[in-house]
Amino acid sequence: MQRITVIGGGFAGLTAAITAAEAGAEVTLHEAHHTLGGRARTAEGPYRTNEGPHALYSGGPHWSWLRQRGLLGLLAPLPPLPPLEATRLRLRHHGTLHRVPPFALLKLLRRAHAHAPVDTDFLTWATGIAGEEGARAAAHYSAVALFHHDPGSLSAAFVQERLRRATKLPPEAHYPRGGWGGLIDRMASRAWNLGVRMETLSRVDTLPTDTPVVVATSLDAARRLLGDPALTWPSGRTVLVDLALRTRRGDAFVVSDLDAPGWLERFTAQDRTLAPAGEQLLQGQFPIAPHETRADGAARAEELLDLGHAGWRERVTWRREAVANGRTGAVDPPGTSWRDRPAVDRGDGVYLAGDQVAAPGVLSEVSFNSALTAVSLALGRHELDLKRA
C-alpha cells in the first residue's frame, strides 16, 4: 500500500486526501487549525458566514465529482436572472442603480468574442469591441470572480473566461445550504470512512521524507514551509463585508458596481438558514489597491448599501469587516496563463495544491484540479487526472 501525506485540511487538502484514499493509498492529513475547512469554513452562531462570498459553479469539474460521491448535499441555486425584477438584481452605473446592464457590456458576451487573447490586457481588448465605457463596466462586473482592484489590467483571456462564467444563463453559481461548512463536513466524513487519518492542531514545520507530500496550503504558507522564494503569484486584495439587517421588503438581491469593482449579495435570499428569523445576511467584497485601506473598501460598500437597501443603518443587527490579502485566488497578468503559475510538481516527492498554482478553472475549481493532479503525480497514476478541465 502506498502512503501519502497531505498538509492542509481545506477544500484542496480534503479533495487530495479522498482521491488518494480511493486509489488505495494510506493517507495522513495534517491541519494546523482546530477544525477542517480552511477558507471554506462556515462560522458558528446565528450568522452563518464564510470567509467572503463563496459559490460552487455547476459547470466546473468538481461539481460532478462531488455529486458522484453524494457530497453536494442540499443546494441553494441563484434564482434565474430574467426577469431581472424578480430577483432584484441591480447594477450601479454612473452613480445610479439600473435593472439592465449597458448594451456595450452585452457585446462582450457574444459567442463571437469568446476567445480573448492571452497577451493583451482586458481593457485594451474589450475597448476595441465595446468602447472604453463598456469595457470598464465589464471589467468591474467580472470582479465578482476576481477580487482584484483593476481587472482591466489583467490578461484578456483570464478576465473574459470569468466574465462568461459569471453571466451564463441559467446561472452556474450554487451555494451549499447552511454554508460551505456542511460540504466540508461531508468531505471529512467521506475521508474518515476511507481510512484517512486526520490530525487537527497539527502544524507541520518540516516535510516528511518517507512519503510523497501534497502541500495544500496558501501559497504564502507553502513558500515558508518549502523555503522556496519562487513560490509567488499575483492575487487580489479585497475588503470583505458581512452585514445582518432586519428584513425589509424591496431590498436588492444583488448590487453589482459597474463604476468600480465591488459586489454585494443578500445570501438569505436563497438560503434563509444563514441568519435568524426576521433578519437577512449580506456579504460583499470590495477590491482595494495597494495604497487603499479597509476604510476605503468599507466606504464603497456603504455607497452600494445606500442605493440598494434603504434605511440600512437603522436596521443593522451585526457587522464585521476584514481585509483578505493574497487569499482570493490567482490572477493572471497579460502574457501569462494558469500554466505559468507555480508548478504542482516541486520535485523530490513534493506537490502543491491550492487556488494559486498551475491548474485551470475558476475559483475553487483551481484547488480541485490541482489536488487531483498532485495526487496523480504523487501516486504515479495518471488516470486520476482525467477530470482536469
Contacts in CASP RR format, 6 or more apart in sequence:
PFRMAT RR
TARGET T0000
AUTHOR 0000-0000-0000
METHOD contacts of the structure
MODEL  1
MQRITVIGGGFAGLTAAITAAEAGAEVTLHEAHHTLGGRARTAEGPYRTN
EGPHALYSGGPHWSWLRQRGLLGLLAPLPPLPPLEATRLRLRHHGTLHRV
PPFALLKLLRRAHAHAPVDTDFLTWATGIAGEEGARAAAHYSAVALFHHD
PGSLSAAFVQERLRRATKLPPEAHYPRGGWGGLIDRMASRAWNLGVRMET
LSRVDTLPTDTPVVVATSLDAARRLLGDPALTWPSGRTVLVDLALRTRRG
DAFVVSDLDAPGWLERFTAQDRTLAPAGEQLLQGQFPIAPHETRADGAAR
AEELLDLGHAGWRERVTWRREAVANGRTGAVDPPGTSWRDRPAVDRGDGV
YLAGDQVAAPGVLSEVSFNSALTAVSLALGRHELDLKRA
1 24 0 8 1.000
1 25 0 8 1.000
1 26 0 8 1.000
2 24 0 8 1.000
2 25 0 8 1.000
2 26 0 8 1.000
2 212 0 8 1.000
2 379 0 8 1.000
3 25 0 8 1.000
3 26 0 8 1.000
3 27 0 8 1.000
3 28 0 8 1.000
3 210 0 8 1.000
3 211 0 8 1.000
3 212 0 8 1.000
4 20 0 8 1.000
4 25 0 8 1.000
4 26 0 8 1.000
4 27 0 8 1.000
4 28 0 8 1.000
4 211 0 8 1.000
4 212 0 8 1.000
4 213 0 8 1.000
4 214 0 8 1.000
4 375 0 8 1.000
4 378 0 8 1.000
4 379 0 8 1.000
5 27 0 8 1.000
5 28 0 8 1.000
5 29 0 8 1.000
5 30 0 8 1.000
5 208 0 8 1.000
5 211 0 8 1.000
5 212 0 8 1.000
5 213 0 8 1.000
5 214 0 8 1.000
6 13 0 8 1.000
6 16 0 8 1.000
6 17 0 8 1.000
6 20 0 8 1.000
6 27 0 8 1.000
6 28 0 8 1.000
6 29 0 8 1.000
6 30 0 8 1.000
6 213 0 8 1.000
6 214 0 8 1.000
6 216 0 8 1.000
7 29 0 8 1.000
7 30 0 8 1.000
7 204 0 8 1.000
7 213 0 8 1.000
7 214 0 8 1.000
7 215 0 8 1.000
7 216 0 8 1.000
7 217 0 8 1.000
7 225 0 8 1.000
8 29 0 8 1.000
8 30 0 8 1.000
8 31 0 8 1.000
8 32 0 8 1.000
8 38 0 8 1.000
8 215 0 8 1.000
8 216 0 8 1.000
8 217 0 8 1.000
9 17 0 8 1.000
9 29 0 8 1.000
9 30 0 8 1.000
9 31 0 8 1.000
9 36 0 8 1.000
9 37 0 8 1.000
9 38 0 8 1.000
9 198 0 8 1.000
9 216 0 8 1.000
10 31 0 8 1.000
10 36 0 8 1.000
10 37 0 8 1.000
10 38 0 8 1.000
10 39 0 8 1.000
10 40 0 8 1.000
10 184 0 8 1.000
10 216 0 8 1.000
11 37 0 8 1.000
11 38 0 8 1.000
11 39 0 8 1.000
11 40 0 8 1.000
11 184 0 8 1.000
11 187 0 8 1.000
11 364 0 8 1.000
11 367 0 8 1.000
11 368 0 8 1.000
12 216 0 8 1.000
12 353 0 8 1.000
12 354 0 8 1.000
12 355 0 8 1.000
12 367 0 8 1.000
12 368 0 8 1.000
12 370 0 8 1.000
12 371 0 8 1.000
13 29 0 8 1.000
13 214 0 8 1.000
13 216 0 8 1.000
13 353 0 8 1.000
13 371 0 8 1.000
14 29 0 8 1.000
14 36 0 8 1.000
14 37 0 8 1.000
14 184 0 8 1.000
14 187 0 8 1.000
14 188 0 8 1.000
14 191 0 8 1.000
15 62 0 8 1.000
15 65 0 8 1.000
15 187 0 8 1.000
15 353 0 8 1.000
15 367 0 8 1.000
15 368 0 8 1.000
15 371 0 8 1.000
15 372 0 8 1.000
16 214 0 8 1.000
16 216 0 8 1.000
16 353 0 8 1.000
16 371 0 8 1.000
16 372 0 8 1.000
16 374 0 8 1.000
16 375 0 8 1.000
17 27 0 8 1.000
17 29 0 8 1.000
17 191 0 8 1.000
17 196 0 8 1.000
17 198 0 8 1.000
18 69 0 8 1.000
18 187 0 8 1.000
18 190 0 8 1.000
18 191 0 8 1.000
18 194 0 8 1.000
18 196 0 8 1.000
19 371 0 8 1.000
19 372 0 8 1.000
19 375 0 8 1.000
19 384 0 8 1.000
20 27 0 8 1.000
20 214 0 8 1.000
20 375 0 8 1.000
20 378 0 8 1.000
20 379 0 8 1.000
21 27 0 8 1.000
21 191 0 8 1.000
21 194 0 8 1.000
21 195 0 8 1.000
21 196 0 8 1.000
22 194 0 8 1.000
23 375 0 8 1.000
23 379 0 8 1.000
23 381 0 8 1.000
23 384 0 8 1.000
25 379 0 8 1.000
27 191 0 8 1.000
27 194 0 8 1.000
27 195 0 8 1.000
27 196 0 8 1.000
27 197 0 8 1.000
28 196 0 8 1.000
28 197 0 8 1.000
28 199 0 8 1.000
28 211 0 8 1.000
29 191 0 8 1.000
29 196 0 8 1.000
29 197 0 8 1.000
29 198 0 8 1.000
29 199 0 8 1.000
30 199 0 8 1.000
30 202 0 8 1.000
30 203 0 8 1.000
30 204 0 8 1.000
31 37 0 8 1.000
31 198 0 8 1.000
31 199 0 8 1.000
31 200 0 8 1.000
31 201 0 8 1.000
31 202 0 8 1.000
32 201 0 8 1.000
32 202 0 8 1.000
32 203 0 8 1.000
32 204 0 8 1.000
33 200 0 8 1.000
33 201 0 8 1.000
34 200 0 8 1.000
34 201 0 8 1.000
35 41 0 8 1.000
35 200 0 8 1.000
36 184 0 8 1.000
36 188 0 8 1.000
36 198 0 8 1.000
36 200 0 8 1.000
37 180 0 8 1.000
37 181 0 8 1.000
37 184 0 8 1.000
38 51 0 8 1.000
39 50 0 8 1.000
39 51 0 8 1.000
39 327 0 8 1.000
40 50 0 8 1.000
40 51 0 8 1.000
40 54 0 8 1.000
40 180 0 8 1.000
40 181 0 8 1.000
40 183 0 8 1.000
40 184 0 8 1.000
40 364 0 8 1.000
41 50 0 8 1.000
41 51 0 8 1.000
41 180 0 8 1.000
41 181 0 8 1.000
41 184 0 8 1.000
42 48 0 8 1.000
42 49 0 8 1.000
42 50 0 8 1.000
42 178 0 8 1.000
42 179 0 8 1.000
42 180 0 8 1.000
42 181 0 8 1.000
42 182 0 8 1.000
42 184 0 8 1.000
43 49 0 8 1.000
43 50 0 8 1.000
46 275 0 8 1.000
46 276 0 8 1.000
46 318 0 8 1.000
47 242 0 8 1.000
47 244 0 8 1.000
47 274 0 8 1.000
47 275 0 8 1.000
47 281 0 8 1.000
47 318 0 8 1.000
48 178 0 8 1.000
48 179 0 8 1.000
48 273 0 8 1.000
48 274 0 8 1.000
48 275 0 8 1.000
48 281 0 8 1.000
49 242 0 8 1.000
49 274 0 8 1.000
49 281 0 8 1.000
49 283 0 8 1.000
50 179 0 8 1.000
50 180 0 8 1.000
50 181 0 8 1.000
50 283 0 8 1.000
51 240 0 8 1.000
51 322 0 8 1.000
51 324 0 8 1.000
51 327 0 8 1.000
52 240 0 8 1.000
52 242 0 8 1.000
52 283 0 8 1.000
52 284 0 8 1.000
52 285 0 8 1.000
52 324 0 8 1.000
53 144 0 8 1.000
53 263 0 8 1.000
53 265 0 8 1.000
53 267 0 8 1.000
53 283 0 8 1.000
53 284 0 8 1.000
53 285 0 8 1.000
54 175 0 8 1.000
54 179 0 8 1.000
54 180 0 8 1.000
54 364 0 8 1.000
55 173 0 8 1.000
55 174 0 8 1.000
55 175 0 8 1.000
55 363 0 8 1.000
56 62 0 8 1.000
56 63 0 8 1.000
56 72 0 8 1.000
56 75 0 8 1.000
56 173 0 8 1.000
56 174 0 8 1.000
56 175 0 8 1.000
56 176 0 8 1.000
56 183 0 8 1.000
56 364 0 8 1.000
57 63 0 8 1.000
57 165 0 8 1.000
57 172 0 8 1.000
57 173 0 8 1.000
57 174 0 8 1.000
57 362 0 8 1.000
57 363 0 8 1.000
57 364 0 8 1.000
57 365 0 8 1.000
58 77 0 8 1.000
58 172 0 8 1.000
58 173 0 8 1.000
58 174 0 8 1.000
59 165 0 8 1.000
59 172 0 8 1.000
60 172 0 8 1.000
60 361 0 8 1.000
60 362 0 8 1.000
60 365 0 8 1.000
60 389 0 8 1.000
61 361 0 8 1.000
61 365 0 8 1.000
61 368 0 8 1.000
61 369 0 8 1.000
61 387 0 8 1.000
61 388 0 8 1.000
61 389 0 8 1.000
62 364 0 8 1.000
62 365 0 8 1.000
62 368 0 8 1.000
63 72 0 8 1.000
64 387 0 8 1.000
65 368 0 8 1.000
65 387 0 8 1.000
66 72 0 8 1.000
66 183 0 8 1.000
69 190 0 8 1.000
70 186 0 8 1.000
71 183 0 8 1.000
71 186 0 8 1.000
71 187 0 8 1.000
71 190 0 8 1.000
72 176 0 8 1.000
72 183 0 8 1.000
73 176 0 8 1.000
73 177 0 8 1.000
73 182 0 8 1.000
73 183 0 8 1.000
73 186 0 8 1.000
74 176 0 8 1.000
74 177 0 8 1.000
75 174 0 8 1.000
75 175 0 8 1.000
75 176 0 8 1.000
75 177 0 8 1.000
76 174 0 8 1.000
76 175 0 8 1.000
76 176 0 8 1.000
76 177 0 8 1.000
76 270 0 8 1.000
76 271 0 8 1.000
77 171 0 8 1.000
77 173 0 8 1.000
77 174 0 8 1.000
77 175 0 8 1.000
77 270 0 8 1.000
78 87 0 8 1.000
78 171 0 8 1.000
78 173 0 8 1.000
78 174 0 8 1.000
78 270 0 8 1.000
79 86 0 8 1.000
79 87 0 8 1.000
79 253 0 8 1.000
79 269 0 8 1.000
79 270 0 8 1.000
80 86 0 8 1.000
80 87 0 8 1.000
80 169 0 8 1.000
80 170 0 8 1.000
80 171 0 8 1.000
81 87 0 8 1.000
81 89 0 8 1.000
81 169 0 8 1.000
81 170 0 8 1.000
81 171 0 8 1.000
82 169 0 8 1.000
84 99 0 8 1.000
84 100 0 8 1.000
85 99 0 8 1.000
87 253 0 8 1.000
87 254 0 8 1.000
87 269 0 8 1.000
88 250 0 8 1.000
88 251 0 8 1.000
88 252 0 8 1.000
88 253 0 8 1.000
88 254 0 8 1.000
89 99 0 8 1.000
89 252 0 8 1.000
89 253 0 8 1.000
89 254 0 8 1.000
89 256 0 8 1.000
90 97 0 8 1.000
90 98 0 8 1.000
90 99 0 8 1.000
90 252 0 8 1.000
90 254 0 8 1.000
90 255 0 8 1.000
90 256 0 8 1.000
90 307 0 8 1.000
90 308 0 8 1.000
91 97 0 8 1.000
91 98 0 8 1.000
91 99 0 8 1.000
91 100 0 8 1.000
91 101 0 8 1.000
91 141 0 8 1.000
91 255 0 8 1.000
91 256 0 8 1.000
91 257 0 8 1.000
91 258 0 8 1.000
92 98 0 8 1.000
92 255 0 8 1.000
92 256 0 8 1.000
92 257 0 8 1.000
92 258 0 8 1.000
92 259 0 8 1.000
92 303 0 8 1.000
92 304 0 8 1.000
92 307 0 8 1.000
93 101 0 8 1.000
93 102 0 8 1.000
93 137 0 8 1.000
93 258 0 8 1.000
93 259 0 8 1.000
94 259 0 8 1.000
95 259 0 8 1.000
95 307 0 8 1.000
96 307 0 8 1.000
97 252 0 8 1.000
97 255 0 8 1.000
97 307 0 8 1.000
97 308 0 8 1.000
101 137 0 8 1.000
101 141 0 8 1.000
101 258 0 8 1.000
102 133 0 8 1.000
102 134 0 8 1.000
102 137 0 8 1.000
102 258 0 8 1.000
104 130 0 8 1.000
104 131 0 8 1.000
104 133 0 8 1.000
104 134 0 8 1.000
104 135 0 8 1.000
104 137 0 8 1.000
105 130 0 8 1.000
105 134 0 8 1.000
105 137 0 8 1.000
105 138 0 8 1.000
105 141 0 8 1.000
105 258 0 8 1.000
107 113 0 8 1.000
107 129 0 8 1.000
107 130 0 8 1.000
107 134 0 8 1.000
108 126 0 8 1.000
108 129 0 8 1.000
108 130 0 8 1.000
108 134 0 8 1.000
108 135 0 8 1.000
108 138 0 8 1.000
108 160 0 8 1.000
108 163 0 8 1.000
109 163 0 8 1.000
109 164 0 8 1.000
109 167 0 8 1.000
113 129 0 8 1.000
113 160 0 8 1.000
114 160 0 8 1.000
114 164 0 8 1.000
115 157 0 8 1.000
116 122 0 8 1.000
116 125 0 8 1.000
116 126 0 8 1.000
116 156 0 8 1.000
116 157 0 8 1.000
116 159 0 8 1.000
116 160 0 8 1.000
116 161 0 8 1.000
117 125 0 8 1.000
117 156 0 8 1.000
117 157 0 8 1.000
118 155 0 8 1.000
118 156 0 8 1.000
118 157 0 8 1.000
118 158 0 8 1.000
118 334 0 8 1.000
118 335 0 8 1.000
118 336 0 8 1.000
118 337 0 8 1.000
119 155 0 8 1.000
119 334 0 8 1.000
119 335 0 8 1.000
120 155 0 8 1.000
120 156 0 8 1.000
120 334 0 8 1.000
121 152 0 8 1.000
121 153 0 8 1.000
121 154 0 8 1.000
121 155 0 8 1.000
121 156 0 8 1.000
121 334 0 8 1.000
122 135 0 8 1.000
122 138 0 8 1.000
122 139 0 8 1.000
122 142 0 8 1.000
122 151 0 8 1.000
122 152 0 8 1.000
122 153 0 8 1.000
122 154 0 8 1.000
122 155 0 8 1.000
122 156 0 8 1.000
122 158 0 8 1.000
122 159 0 8 1.000
122 160 0 8 1.000
123 132 0 8 1.000
123 135 0 8 1.000
123 136 0 8 1.000
123 139 0 8 1.000
123 152 0 8 1.000
123 153 0 8 1.000
124 156 0 8 1.000
125 135 0 8 1.000
125 156 0 8 1.000
125 160 0 8 1.000
126 134 0 8 1.000
126 135 0 8 1.000
126 138 0 8 1.000
126 139 0 8 1.000
126 152 0 8 1.000
126 156 0 8 1.000
126 160 0 8 1.000
127 134 0 8 1.000
127 135 0 8 1.000
128 135 0 8 1.000
129 135 0 8 1.000
130 138 0 8 1.000
135 152 0 8 1.000
136 152 0 8 1.000
136 258 0 8 1.000
137 258 0 8 1.000
138 163 0 8 1.000
139 150 0 8 1.000
139 151 0 8 1.000
139 152 0 8 1.000
139 159 0 8 1.000
139 261 0 8 1.000
140 151 0 8 1.000
140 257 0 8 1.000
140 258 0 8 1.000
140 259 0 8 1.000
140 260 0 8 1.000
140 261 0 8 1.000
140 262 0 8 1.000
141 163 0 8 1.000
141 166 0 8 1.000
141 167 0 8 1.000
141 256 0 8 1.000
141 258 0 8 1.000
142 151 0 8 1.000
142 159 0 8 1.000
142 162 0 8 1.000
142 163 0 8 1.000
142 166 0 8 1.000
143 151 0 8 1.000
143 261 0 8 1.000
143 262 0 8 1.000
143 263 0 8 1.000
143 285 0 8 1.000
143 287 0 8 1.000
144 166 0 8 1.000
144 256 0 8 1.000
144 262 0 8 1.000
144 263 0 8 1.000
144 285 0 8 1.000
145 162 0 8 1.000
145 163 0 8 1.000
145 165 0 8 1.000
145 166 0 8 1.000
145 362 0 8 1.000
145 363 0 8 1.000
146 154 0 8 1.000
146 159 0 8 1.000
146 162 0 8 1.000
146 236 0 8 1.000
146 261 0 8 1.000
146 287 0 8 1.000
146 328 0 8 1.000
146 331 0 8 1.000
147 235 0 8 1.000
147 236 0 8 1.000
147 237 0 8 1.000
147 238 0 8 1.000
147 285 0 8 1.000
147 287 0 8 1.000
147 324 0 8 1.000
147 328 0 8 1.000
147 329 0 8 1.000
148 154 0 8 1.000
148 236 0 8 1.000
148 238 0 8 1.000
148 261 0 8 1.000
148 287 0 8 1.000
148 328 0 8 1.000
148 331 0 8 1.000
149 236 0 8 1.000
149 237 0 8 1.000
149 238 0 8 1.000
149 261 0 8 1.000
149 287 0 8 1.000
149 288 0 8 1.000
149 289 0 8 1.000
149 292 0 8 1.000
150 261 0 8 1.000
150 289 0 8 1.000
151 159 0 8 1.000
151 261 0 8 1.000
152 159 0 8 1.000
153 333 0 8 1.000
153 334 0 8 1.000
154 331 0 8 1.000
154 332 0 8 1.000
154 333 0 8 1.000
154 334 0 8 1.000
155 332 0 8 1.000
155 333 0 8 1.000
155 334 0 8 1.000
155 335 0 8 1.000
155 336 0 8 1.000
155 337 0 8 1.000
156 334 0 8 1.000
157 332 0 8 1.000
157 337 0 8 1.000
158 331 0 8 1.000
158 332 0 8 1.000
158 337 0 8 1.000
161 361 0 8 1.000
161 362 0 8 1.000
162 362 0 8 1.000
165 172 0 8 1.000
165 362 0 8 1.000
166 173 0 8 1.000
175 267 0 8 1.000
175 270 0 8 1.000
175 271 0 8 1.000
176 182 0 8 1.000
176 183 0 8 1.000
177 271 0 8 1.000
177 273 0 8 1.000
178 271 0 8 1.000
178 273 0 8 1.000
178 274 0 8 1.000
179 271 0 8 1.000
179 274 0 8 1.000
188 198 0 8 1.000
191 198 0 8 1.000
192 198 0 8 1.000
204 225 0 8 1.000
205 225 0 8 1.000
207 213 0 8 1.000
207 215 0 8 1.000
207 225 0 8 1.000
207 226 0 8 1.000
207 350 0 8 1.000
212 349 0 8 1.000
212 350 0 8 1.000
212 351 0 8 1.000
212 378 0 8 1.000
212 379 0 8 1.000
213 349 0 8 1.000
213 350 0 8 1.000
213 351 0 8 1.000
213 378 0 8 1.000
214 351 0 8 1.000
214 352 0 8 1.000
214 353 0 8 1.000
214 371 0 8 1.000
214 374 0 8 1.000
214 375 0 8 1.000
214 378 0 8 1.000
215 222 0 8 1.000
215 225 0 8 1.000
215 226 0 8 1.000
215 346 0 8 1.000
215 350 0 8 1.000
215 351 0 8 1.000
215 352 0 8 1.000
215 353 0 8 1.000
216 352 0 8 1.000
216 353 0 8 1.000
216 354 0 8 1.000
216 367 0 8 1.000
216 371 0 8 1.000
216 374 0 8 1.000
217 225 0 8 1.000
217 354 0 8 1.000
218 326 0 8 1.000
218 327 0 8 1.000
218 354 0 8 1.000
218 356 0 8 1.000
219 231 0 8 1.000
219 232 0 8 1.000
219 233 0 8 1.000
219 235 0 8 1.000
219 326 0 8 1.000
219 342 0 8 1.000
219 354 0 8 1.000
219 356 0 8 1.000
219 357 0 8 1.000
220 326 0 8 1.000
222 228 0 8 1.000
222 231 0 8 1.000
222 352 0 8 1.000
223 229 0 8 1.000
223 231 0 8 1.000
223 232 0 8 1.000
226 346 0 8 1.000
226 350 0 8 1.000
228 346 0 8 1.000
230 342 0 8 1.000
231 342 0 8 1.000
231 352 0 8 1.000
232 342 0 8 1.000
233 330 0 8 1.000
233 341 0 8 1.000
233 342 0 8 1.000
233 356 0 8 1.000
233 357 0 8 1.000
234 330 0 8 1.000
234 331 0 8 1.000
234 332 0 8 1.000
234 333 0 8 1.000
235 325 0 8 1.000
235 326 0 8 1.000
235 327 0 8 1.000
235 328 0 8 1.000
235 329 0 8 1.000
235 330 0 8 1.000
235 331 0 8 1.000
235 356 0 8 1.000
236 287 0 8 1.000
236 324 0 8 1.000
236 325 0 8 1.000
236 326 0 8 1.000
236 328 0 8 1.000
236 329 0 8 1.000
236 331 0 8 1.000
237 287 0 8 1.000
237 288 0 8 1.000
237 289 0 8 1.000
237 290 0 8 1.000
237 323 0 8 1.000
237 324 0 8 1.000
237 325 0 8 1.000
237 326 0 8 1.000
237 328 0 8 1.000
238 285 0 8 1.000
238 286 0 8 1.000
238 287 0 8 1.000
238 288 0 8 1.000
238 323 0 8 1.000
238 324 0 8 1.000
238 328 0 8 1.000
239 285 0 8 1.000
239 286 0 8 1.000
239 287 0 8 1.000
239 288 0 8 1.000
239 294 0 8 1.000
239 296 0 8 1.000
239 297 0 8 1.000
239 298 0 8 1.000
239 300 0 8 1.000
239 301 0 8 1.000
239 321 0 8 1.000
239 322 0 8 1.000
239 323 0 8 1.000
239 324 0 8 1.000
240 283 0 8 1.000
240 284 0 8 1.000
240 285 0 8 1.000
240 321 0 8 1.000
240 322 0 8 1.000
240 323 0 8 1.000
240 324 0 8 1.000
241 264 0 8 1.000
241 282 0 8 1.000
241 283 0 8 1.000
241 284 0 8 1.000
241 285 0 8 1.000
241 286 0 8 1.000
241 297 0 8 1.000
241 298 0 8 1.000
241 301 0 8 1.000
241 319 0 8 1.000
241 320 0 8 1.000
241 321 0 8 1.000
242 281 0 8 1.000
242 282 0 8 1.000
242 283 0 8 1.000
242 284 0 8 1.000
242 318 0 8 1.000
242 319 0 8 1.000
242 320 0 8 1.000
242 321 0 8 1.000
243 281 0 8 1.000
243 282 0 8 1.000
243 283 0 8 1.000
243 305 0 8 1.000
243 312 0 8 1.000
243 316 0 8 1.000
243 318 0 8 1.000
243 319 0 8 1.000
244 275 0 8 1.000
244 279 0 8 1.000
244 280 0 8 1.000
244 281 0 8 1.000
244 282 0 8 1.000
244 316 0 8 1.000
244 317 0 8 1.000
244 318 0 8 1.000
244 319 0 8 1.000
245 251 0 8 1.000
245 279 0 8 1.000
245 280 0 8 1.000
245 282 0 8 1.000
245 309 0 8 1.000
245 312 0 8 1.000
245 315 0 8 1.000
245 316 0 8 1.000
245 317 0 8 1.000
246 278 0 8 1.000
246 279 0 8 1.000
246 280 0 8 1.000
246 315 0 8 1.000
246 317 0 8 1.000
247 278 0 8 1.000
247 279 0 8 1.000
247 280 0 8 1.000
248 309 0 8 1.000
248 310 0 8 1.000
248 311 0 8 1.000
248 315 0 8 1.000
251 266 0 8 1.000
251 280 0 8 1.000
251 308 0 8 1.000
251 309 0 8 1.000
251 310 0 8 1.000
252 264 0 8 1.000
252 266 0 8 1.000
252 307 0 8 1.000
252 308 0 8 1.000
252 309 0 8 1.000
253 265 0 8 1.000
253 266 0 8 1.000
253 269 0 8 1.000
254 263 0 8 1.000
254 264 0 8 1.000
254 265 0 8 1.000
254 266 0 8 1.000
255 263 0 8 1.000
255 264 0 8 1.000
255 304 0 8 1.000
255 305 0 8 1.000
255 307 0 8 1.000
255 308 0 8 1.000
256 262 0 8 1.000
256 263 0 8 1.000
256 264 0 8 1.000
257 263 0 8 1.000
257 300 0 8 1.000
257 304 0 8 1.000
260 300 0 8 1.000
261 286 0 8 1.000
261 287 0 8 1.000
262 284 0 8 1.000
262 285 0 8 1.000
262 286 0 8 1.000
262 287 0 8 1.000
262 300 0 8 1.000
262 304 0 8 1.000
263 284 0 8 1.000
263 285 0 8 1.000
263 286 0 8 1.000
264 282 0 8 1.000
264 283 0 8 1.000
264 284 0 8 1.000
264 301 0 8 1.000
264 304 0 8 1.000
264 305 0 8 1.000
265 282 0 8 1.000
265 283 0 8 1.000
265 284 0 8 1.000
266 280 0 8 1.000
266 281 0 8 1.000
266 282 0 8 1.000
267 274 0 8 1.000
267 281 0 8 1.000
267 282 0 8 1.000
267 283 0 8 1.000
268 274 0 8 1.000
268 275 0 8 1.000
268 279 0 8 1.000
268 280 0 8 1.000
268 281 0 8 1.000
269 280 0 8 1.000
274 281 0 8 1.000
275 281 0 8 1.000
279 317 0 8 1.000
282 305 0 8 1.000
282 309 0 8 1.000
284 301 0 8 1.000
285 324 0 8 1.000
285 328 0 8 1.000
286 297 0 8 1.000
286 298 0 8 1.000
286 300 0 8 1.000
286 301 0 8 1.000
288 294 0 8 1.000
288 296 0 8 1.000
288 297 0 8 1.000
288 323 0 8 1.000
294 321 0 8 1.000
294 322 0 8 1.000
294 323 0 8 1.000
298 321 0 8 1.000
305 312 0 8 1.000
306 312 0 8 1.000
309 315 0 8 1.000
326 356 0 8 1.000
329 355 0 8 1.000
329 356 0 8 1.000
329 363 0 8 1.000
329 366 0 8 1.000
330 338 0 8 1.000
330 341 0 8 1.000
330 355 0 8 1.000
330 356 0 8 1.000
330 357 0 8 1.000
330 366 0 8 1.000
332 338 0 8 1.000
332 340 0 8 1.000
332 341 0 8 1.000
338 358 0 8 1.000
338 359 0 8 1.000
338 360 0 8 1.000
338 361 0 8 1.000
338 366 0 8 1.000
339 358 0 8 1.000
340 358 0 8 1.000
341 356 0 8 1.000
341 357 0 8 1.000
341 358 0 8 1.000
341 359 0 8 1.000
342 352 0 8 1.000
342 356 0 8 1.000
342 357 0 8 1.000
342 358 0 8 1.000
343 352 0 8 1.000
343 357 0 8 1.000
343 358 0 8 1.000
344 351 0 8 1.000
344 352 0 8 1.000
344 353 0 8 1.000
344 357 0 8 1.000
344 358 0 8 1.000
344 359 0 8 1.000
344 370 0 8 1.000
344 373 0 8 1.000
344 374 0 8 1.000
344 377 0 8 1.000
345 351 0 8 1.000
345 377 0 8 1.000
346 352 0 8 1.000
349 378 0 8 1.000
351 373 0 8 1.000
351 374 0 8 1.000
351 375 0 8 1.000
351 377 0 8 1.000
351 378 0 8 1.000
352 370 0 8 1.000
352 374 0 8 1.000
353 367 0 8 1.000
353 370 0 8 1.000
353 371 0 8 1.000
353 373 0 8 1.000
353 374 0 8 1.000
354 366 0 8 1.000
354 367 0 8 1.000
354 370 0 8 1.000
354 371 0 8 1.000
355 363 0 8 1.000
355 364 0 8 1.000
355 366 0 8 1.000
355 367 0 8 1.000
355 370 0 8 1.000
356 366 0 8 1.000
357 366 0 8 1.000
357 370 0 8 1.000
358 370 0 8 1.000
359 366 0 8 1.000
359 367 0 8 1.000
359 369 0 8 1.000
359 370 0 8 1.000
359 373 0 8 1.000
359 388 0 8 1.000
360 366 0 8 1.000
360 369 0 8 1.000
360 388 0 8 1.000
360 389 0 8 1.000
361 369 0 8 1.000
361 389 0 8 1.000
365 389 0 8 1.000
369 387 0 8 1.000
369 388 0 8 1.000
369 389 0 8 1.000
372 384 0 8 1.000
372 385 0 8 1.000
372 387 0 8 1.000
372 388 0 8 1.000
373 385 0 8 1.000
373 388 0 8 1.000
375 384 0 8 1.000
376 382 0 8 1.000
376 383 0 8 1.000
376 384 0 8 1.000
376 385 0 8 1.000
END
